[in-house]
Amino acid sequence: MRFEVSKVLDAIEVRLTTDPALARAVVDLSEVVRYADLDGGRPASLVRLGLLVDALGRYVAEENVPVYAVAPRGLISDTDLTSNERMVVRRWADDGKIEVVPQLDDRVLEVAEMLGLPVLTRDREDRFRDRRPWVTDPGRLLALVSNQGGPVLVPRVGRGEVAPPVPRSPLGERLLARVWNCPAPNCTSYSTGGAGDSDSFFSDMRTFTSPVSQPPPALRSGAPTCPRHGERLRDAGARPATEVFSVRIDGVIRQRFVVSEDQPVVIGRAPEGGAGVMLGQWLTDDARKWISRGHVQLSLRAGEVTVTDISMNGSGLRPGGAPDDDQRLTLKRDESRVLGPEDVVELYAGVHLGRSKMWATGGVVQPESVMGEAPTMAFRPVGR
């Protein structure tokens, strides 16, 4: 059973991010691990985060939906979790997968407001209304509730379909336009490396957040502050520009990814070295034969995204997303084109890349579950 739980936690880890461009919702991890009514199990279980991750995927009808999780530091030593779960929480924090703060305070609401994201919580809106009036907007608070087909997310305020995207706050836009440095040694969120951090078991194995994907700073007494260390952050200059793209295969959004000014992205069947965006797991046999390991490269410069074909068989470009094959342009190997706002790159029939804001729905009926290896029937998703 321990091995099965570890596999579930590994699957959940892939859906965790503090990248402002990719996160789709914010959650208090210390709250969701105590949703004991979902399974009737222990007082706290880290596996319950997987139920929430699955529910978010169903709510937005999309695969691989990342969650921004915030946890108080006390969760790392919470004896209601197993020793392995506590170690996993520490590893996630040290790798920048989640954000750990000394005291939770309003950090979940602060992140949600800055990034324009919904909060996944069972707390009532009246607890937050005086501090953050925006929580009364439809779709800003979503609650995880039990349902016959598995836990689902429902709006705490308002009813109906998924609420439209909310823009980032003006403060969030200003803070996210800059790169920040934390003076604390080896800060994974606001540093590129340095001396070891003796308070971490995983200090020698840490990964560091790219300046492009730094989380939003906390604002304390009007100053940008590291939420984990409480240190005032130093402004290190302008943050590289980014564009968020989606992989859309046969009408289904499979993955979002970021193209930034400082890092071109290769997309293909299985890009070299594990870098880039790998499509092989979603392709038919014919598509795998056609699409090269590295098929196209997207790069961003001076506000323009350029696609370059690096494949053996060439690619297509549909100006404005035009479905008519007569309007489809062909890209030969080493040929490049600047993408218009609604242009779609076609690697193979039905295999498309485009800016994420073009597609309002992910088109998924039942997203792939992270709970497939869950050790009990109570945890397993329907149909598994």
C-alpha positions in Angstrom: 0.0 0.0 0.0 2.9 2.4 0.8 4.2 1.9 -2.8 0.7 2.7 -4.2 0.4 5.8 -2.1 3.8 7.0 -3.3 2.7 6.5 -6.9 -0.4 8.6 -6.3 1.7 11.4 -4.7 4.1 11.3 -7.7 1.1 11.7 -10.0 -0.3 14.6 -8.0 3.1 16.3 -7.9 3.0 16.7 -11.7 -0.1 18.8 -11.3 1.4 21.2 -8.8 2.9 24.6 -9.8 3.7 28.1 -8.4 4.1 29.4 -12.0 1.7 32.3 -12.4 1.3 31.6 -16.1 0.1 28.0 -15.6 -1.7 27.8 -12.3 -5.5 27.5 -12.7 -6.7 27.7 -9.0 -5.3 28.2 -5.5 -5.8 26.0 -2.5 -4.9 25.8 1.2 -3.2 22.4 1.4 -3.6 22.2 5.1 -7.4 22.5 4.6 -7.9 19.9 1.8 -5.8 17.2 3.5 -8.5 17.2 6.3 -11.5 16.5 4.1 -12.1 13.2 5.9 -15.7 13.0 4.9 -14.6 12.3 1.3 -13.2 8.9 2.3 -13.9 8.3 6.0 -10.2 7.7 6.6 -7.4 9.3 8.7 -7.8 12.8 10.1 -5.3 14.1 7.5 -4.2 12.5 4.2 -2.1 14.1 1.5 -3.8 11.8 -1.1 -7.0 13.9 -0.7 -5.3 16.6 -2.8 -5.6 14.2 -5.7 -9.4 14.2 -5.4 -9.4 18.0 -5.6 -7.0 17.9 -8.6 -9.3 15.5 -10.4 -12.3 17.6 -9.6 -10.7 20.7 -11.0 -9.9 18.9 -14.3 -13.5 17.9 -14.6 -14.7 21.4 -13.7 -12.7 23.1 -16.5 -12.9 20.0 -18.9 -9.2 19.9 -19.4 -6.3 17.5 -18.9 -3.2 18.2 -16.8 -4.6 21.3 -14.9 -2.1 22.7 -12.5 -3.0 23.8 -9.0 -1.2 26.4 -6.9 -1.1 25.0 -3.3 -0.1 27.1 -0.2 0.6 25.5 3.1 1.5 26.7 6.6 5.0 25.6 7.8 3.3 23.6 10.6 2.0 21.1 8.0 5.5 19.7 7.6 5.5 18.5 11.2 1.8 17.7 11.5 1.7 14.2 13.1 -1.8 13.5 11.6 0.2 13.0 8.3 2.5 10.0 8.0 6.2 10.5 8.1 6.4 9.8 4.4 3.7 12.4 3.7 5.5 15.0 5.8 8.7 14.3 3.8 6.8 14.7 0.6 5.4 18.1 1.6 8.9 19.2 2.5 10.2 18.0 -0.9 7.4 19.8 -2.7 8.2 23.0 -0.9 12.0 22.7 -1.5 11.4 22.0 -5.2 9.1 25.0 -5.6 6.1 22.8 -6.4 4.1 24.3 -3.5 4.5 27.4 -1.4 5.1 27.0 2.3 4.7 30.1 4.6 5.3 30.6 8.3 1.6 31.6 8.9 -1.1 31.2 6.3 -2.9 34.5 7.1 -4.4 35.8 3.8 -1.8 34.3 1.5 -4.2 32.1 -0.4 -6.5 35.0 -1.1 -3.6 37.3 -1.9 -2.3 34.9 -4.6 -5.7 34.4 -6.0 -6.4 38.1 -6.3 -3.0 38.9 -7.9 -3.3 36.1 -10.4 -7.1 36.3 -11.1 -7.6 32.6 -10.0 -10.5 30.9 -8.1 -9.9 29.7 -4.6 -10.8 26.0 -3.8 -12.2 26.1 -0.3 -15.1 25.0 1.9 -14.9 28.2 3.9 -18.0 30.5 3.5 -17.6 33.7 1.6 -18.7 35.8 4.5 -15.5 34.9 6.3 -13.5 36.6 3.6 -15.9 39.4 2.3 -14.6 42.2 4.6 -10.9 41.5 3.7 -11.4 40.6 0.0 -14.7 41.9 -1.4 -14.1 40.1 -4.8 -14.9 36.7 -3.2 -18.6 37.5 -3.8 -18.0 37.4 -7.5 -19.4 34.2 -9.2 -16.8 31.5 -9.6 -14.2 33.0 -7.3 -14.8 30.5 -4.5 -15.2 26.8 -5.4 -16.1 24.1 -2.8 -15.2 20.4 -3.1 -18.3 18.3 -2.3 -19.1 14.6 -2.4 -21.0 13.4 -5.4 -22.1 9.9 -6.6 -19.6 10.1 -9.5 -16.8 11.3 -7.3 -16.1 14.7 -5.6 -16.9 17.8 -7.6 -16.3 21.5 -7.4 -19.3 23.8 -7.0 -19.4 27.6 -6.8 -19.8 29.0 -3.3 -21.3 32.1 -4.9 -23.4 32.0 -8.1 -24.5 29.0 -10.1 -24.1 27.7 -13.6 -21.2 26.9 -15.8 -17.5 27.6 -15.3 -17.1 31.3 -14.6 -15.1 33.3 -17.2 -11.5 34.1 -16.6 -10.8 37.0 -14.2 -7.9 39.4 -15.0 -5.0 39.7 -12.6 -5.1 42.6 -10.2 -3.2 45.8 -11.2 -0.9 45.1 -8.2 -0.3 41.6 -9.4 0.6 42.8 -12.9 3.1 45.3 -11.5 4.8 42.7 -9.2 4.8 40.0 -11.9 6.5 42.4 -14.4 9.7 42.3 -12.3 12.3 39.6 -11.3 12.9 39.4 -7.6 15.8 38.1 -5.5 15.5 36.9 -1.9 18.6 37.4 0.4 17.8 34.2 2.2 20.4 31.5 1.2 19.2 29.1 -1.5 15.6 30.4 -1.7 14.0 28.2 -4.4 11.4 30.8 -5.5 13.4 34.0 -5.8 17.0 32.8 -6.4 19.1 31.0 -9.0 21.3 29.1 -6.6 23.8 29.6 -3.9 25.0 28.2 -0.6 23.1 25.3 1.0 20.2 25.9 3.3 20.8 23.9 6.5 17.2 23.8 7.5 16.3 21.5 4.5 16.8 17.8 4.3 16.7 18.2 0.5 19.0 21.2 0.3 21.5 19.4 -2.0 18.7 18.3 -4.4 16.8 21.5 -4.8 15.7 22.9 -8.1 15.4 26.7 -8.6 12.5 28.6 -10.1 13.2 30.3 -13.4 12.7 34.1 -13.3 9.9 33.6 -15.8 8.0 31.4 -13.5 8.6 33.1 -10.1 5.5 33.1 -7.9 4.0 36.5 -6.9 5.7 38.1 -4.0 3.8 38.7 -0.7 3.1 42.3 0.1 4.1 43.1 3.7 3.8 46.8 4.9 3.7 47.8 1.2 7.0 46.0 0.3 7.4 42.9 -1.9 8.5 40.1 0.5 9.5 36.5 0.2 6.4 34.6 1.6 8.5 31.7 2.9 11.4 33.5 4.5 9.8 36.9 5.4 12.8 38.7 3.8 12.3 41.9 1.7 12.9 41.1 -1.9 15.3 43.0 -4.2 14.2 44.1 -7.6 16.5 42.4 -10.2 15.0 43.9 -13.3 12.2 43.3 -15.8 10.8 39.8 -16.1 11.1 38.2 -19.6 7.8 38.3 -21.5 5.8 35.1 -21.9 3.0 33.6 -24.0 0.9 30.6 -22.9 0.2 28.0 -25.5 -1.9 24.9 -25.6 -1.5 21.5 -27.2 -4.9 20.6 -28.7 -5.4 17.1 -30.1 -8.6 16.1 -31.9 -10.4 19.0 -30.1 -9.1 18.2 -26.7 -6.6 20.5 -24.8 -4.0 18.1 -23.4 -1.4 20.5 -22.0 -0.5 24.2 -21.5 3.0 25.4 -21.7 4.9 28.7 -21.6 7.1 30.3 -24.3 9.3 33.0 -22.9 11.8 35.5 -24.3 14.7 33.7 -22.6 13.8 30.1 -23.5 12.5 28.7 -26.8 10.4 25.6 -26.5 10.6 22.4 -28.7 7.4 20.5 -29.3 7.4 17.0 -30.7 6.8 13.3 -30.2 9.7 13.1 -27.6 12.1 16.0 -27.6 15.8 15.2 -26.9 16.9 15.1 -23.3 13.3 15.2 -21.9 13.2 19.0 -22.4 10.3 20.6 -24.3 6.8 19.4 -24.7 6.3 15.7 -25.3 3.2 14.7 -27.3 3.8 10.9 -27.8 1.5 9.7 -25.1 -1.5 11.3 -26.8 -0.8 10.4 -30.5 -2.2 7.7 -32.7 0.2 5.3 -34.4 0.1 7.2 -37.7 0.7 10.5 -35.9 3.7 9.0 -34.1 5.2 8.0 -37.4 4.8 11.4 -38.9 5.7 13.7 -36.0 9.4 13.9 -35.3 10.9 13.7 -31.8 11.5 17.4 -32.1 9.0 18.7 -34.6 8.7 22.5 -34.2 10.3 25.2 -32.1 8.5 28.3 -30.7 10.4 31.3 -29.7 9.4 34.8 -28.5 11.2 38.0 -29.2 10.0 41.6 -29.2 6.4 40.5 -28.7 6.3 38.2 -31.6 6.2 34.4 -31.5 8.0 32.6 -34.3 7.5 29.0 -35.3 10.4 27.1 -36.9 10.0 23.6 -38.4 12.8 21.3 -37.3 11.1 18.0 -38.4 11.6 15.5 -41.2 8.1 15.8 -42.7 7.2 19.5 -42.4 4.4 21.2 -40.6 1.3 23.3 -41.4 0.1 26.7 -40.4 -3.6 27.7 -40.4 -3.8 31.5 -40.5 -6.5 32.6 -38.0 -7.2 29.0 -37.2 -8.8 28.6 -40.6 -10.4 25.0 -40.9 -10.3 25.2 -44.7 -7.4 23.1 -46.1 -7.1 25.5 -49.0 -5.9 28.2 -46.6 -3.4 25.9 -44.9 0.3 27.0 -45.4 3.2 24.5 -45.4 6.3 24.9 -43.4 9.3 23.0 -44.6 12.3 22.0 -42.5 14.2 25.0 -41.1 11.5 27.4 -42.4 10.1 30.0 -39.9 7.1 32.2 -39.7 5.8 34.8 -37.2 2.5 33.7 -35.7 -0.5 35.9 -35.8 -2.7 36.2 -32.7 -5.1 33.3 -33.8 -2.7 31.3 -36.0 -2.7 27.6 -35.4 0.4 25.4 -36.0 -0.6 21.9 -37.3 1.9 19.1 -36.7 -0.4 16.4 -38.1 -4.1 16.2 -38.8 -5.9 17.1 -35.6 -2.6 17.9 -33.7 -2.6 21.6 -33.1 -0.7 24.3 -31.2 -2.1 27.7 -30.4 -2.3 30.5 -27.9 -4.3 29.2 -24.9 -6.7 32.2 -24.9 -8.1 31.0 -28.3 -9.9 28.0 -26.9 -12.5 28.6 -24.2 -13.0 24.9 -23.3 -10.7 22.0 -22.9 -13.2 19.6 -24.5 -12.5 16.7 -22.1 -15.4 14.6 -20.9 -13.4 12.6 -18.3 -9.9 13.9 -17.7 -7.2 11.4 -16.8 -7.2 10.8 -13.1 -4.2 11.1 -10.8 -5.9 8.6 -8.5 -5.6 5.5 -10.6 -3.1 3.9 -8.2 -5.0 4.9 -5.1 -4.9 2.0 -2.6 -8.6 1.9 -1.6 -11.9 1.7 -3.4 -12.9 4.9 -1.6 -10.0 6.8 -3.3 -10.2 5.3 -6.7 -12.0 7.3 -9.5 -15.1 6.1 -11.0 -14.6 3.5 -13.8 -11.2 2.4 -12.5 
